[in-house]
Amino acid sequence: MVAGVWGVLIIVLLYFIYDFIGRQSPPAINHPEFYYGFAGVTLAWQVVFLLIARDPARYRVMIIPSILEKLLYVIAILLLFTNGRVSVSQAISSTIDLMLALLFITAFLKTRSAS
């Protein structure tokens, strides 16, 4: 539930800060289709997280791609950081996703399948 609520709050914000991101972290975003596509797909995953929270046993199998969603982001940020392509603060902010991945792993291990 935490992952879904947190994600909805953060991702919905992306729809309103497109130009702000370009001003704060130049250069400006020059492919809005990728930006809004990312926001849409990511927002859809937040709905998946909320569904899992309602009935973890029933949706247990969806916890696996949920773990991947979180870990792949953390790995990407770690690689970008080691190559000097993101700041320390951007790298540190990905620890939230690492914690959520660990919570998903815990939920998967503690939840029995509905079947």
Order of alpha helices (4+ residues) and beta strands (2+ residues): alpha-alpha-alpha-alpha-alpha-alpha
